[in-house]
Amino acid sequence: MKFSLAMLAVLALATPLKADPAPPVSVGALLRQESDLSALPRLRDWTAHLQSSYDRTGGNGDAGNFVARDGRTVTLADVQGPGALVRLWSANPHGQFKIYVDDAPQPVVDVPFEKLFDGSTPPFAPPLAGPSSGGFYSYLPIPYARHCRVTVDDPGELYYHVGYVTYPAGTPVRAFALPLSSDDQAALTQAQAAWSAPVWPTAGKVKANHIGPGRTGTLG
């Protein structure tokens, strides 16, 4: 019996412990990352990408160029997961804007493009979405596990960016869905507060020291 118990103890010690599964990528998790300035220098396991209306000929005609066109519908981005849309931008949003996630037949977002940025389409709300510098932006993250497609009906000569990140294969993702979960909504509220009143790195104690001509001074 003593031998058996000893062997069981050795086997237990030799058996590697199973690591806790990584939390899934979600709207809430991404919003918390976007609001944490201390996270900026941390290395990530994702890669960043951009689809845009840049001139495919190398010229300066950076509008009206799309990934694909099917009648009156154009595709701005058609990407594989796991990943997340992290930035949308347009200088002249126009047409009916749609986002399809994980091959669902119906879009999770289906609004007039300009309504994405004016605060009338929750959860695309300021200051995470709005006008800036002659264009319109949204930083509301849209995670997807397998696939994401962004389209616009009747876009005209559209200027656009679709920024997204791609995670390693097998990364767990809780895909974007409306209405937001309670956790995602709480993270959005926190992000809105943080973005509305950012903490400057220089905030805190300030010490002034005047050094006259030919004089020396000590800082500290």
Beta strands, then each sheet from edge to edge (+ up, - down):
strand 1: 47-52
strand 2: 68-70
strand 3: 73-80
strand 4: 83-90
strand 5: 96-101
strand 6: 109-112
strand 7: 129-132
strand 8: 135-138
strand 9: 142-144
strand 10: 147-153
strand 11: 160-166
sheet 1: 1+ 11- 4+ 8- 7+
sheet 2: 1+ 11- 4+ 9-
sheet 3: 2+ 3- 10+ 5- 6+
end
